Amino acid sequence: MELRHLRYFVRVGEEQHFGRAAERLQIAQSALSRQIHDLENELGFALFDRLPRGVKLSTAGKLYLSDARRILHDVGEAKLRAGRVATGKAGTLRVGFGETQAWHGVVPDSFRRFRQRNPSAELELHPMASTLQMDAVRSGALDAGFVFSMTPPTAEFARHQVAQHKLLLAAPKGHPVTQFARLRLRDLNDAPFIWFQRWVAPIFYDRLMQACLRGGLKSPRIVQEVPDHATMLSLVSCRLGTAFVSGATRWQRPDGVVLRPVADLDFPLAFYLVWKKDNTSPLLQKFISQVTST
């Protein structure tokens, strides 16, 4: 049985006449009669009572007409839904981001614009560390991620740099290090530090340690290790120590925390949108185009 059999049957059932139904379907009456006969043979029962002039739905035919209409409607709806996904008008886009970047700039702006321009699409947002985002994009759990990256991604990834942030020192208001007119790394040897846990970003961790060593901060006095910027800023505001943070944290900085540049800390943080090159999602392509055009 094919869908055309159902379409032909519904038309004959509505017209109660083969000639008029054939006219509306724009096929020969003999071909239509043959198709209905084939359908009845396959079903094993008559759908119509043949009359001298026209036909009348049998009892079974009346029930089958209702089901045939529902099936054709469902098939039509399925085609519309699939078409909306294929053209990027519907579906689900899964994007990762770090909580630091969600306060201001390209990340929240891109999310807002995407939802405004694609009201029928679902945007799934997943806050997580950059290294975890890369793994999730690689496995297909995410379509894209906003990440800090110290090294170029492997060939399977595409990327677009959306920003570059400086590394600043976060310190409690009134802390001695805030009194320096020109703060340098060697001035921080006695300062207690809140530091990133190495597993969060191993390359970042190691390179920051090397930069500190070159600048005379030979062994930072780490009093607490934490997994994210928000916890860092919270502990700094509690006056438990100082911390090196991305300049993007200025938008979530507590009132009791000041951000200071460190003159000899040349440590730019490149910020990218990354995705897999072989991901052909129309929604992803729309999102990439939106981000790269800003």
Secondary structure by P-SEA (a helix, b strand, c coil): ccaaaaaaaaaaaaaccaaaaaaaacccaaaaaaaaaaaaaaaccccccccccbbbbcaaaaaaaaaaaaaaaaaaaaaaaaaaaaaccbbbbbbbbccccccccaaaaaaaaaaaacccbbbbbbbccaaaaaaaaaacccccccccccccccccbbbbbcbbbbbbbbbcccccccccccccccccccbbbbcccccccaaaaaaaaaaaaaacccccccccccccaaaaaaaaaaccbbbbbcccccccccccbbbbbcccccbbbbbbbccccccccaaaaaaaaaaaac
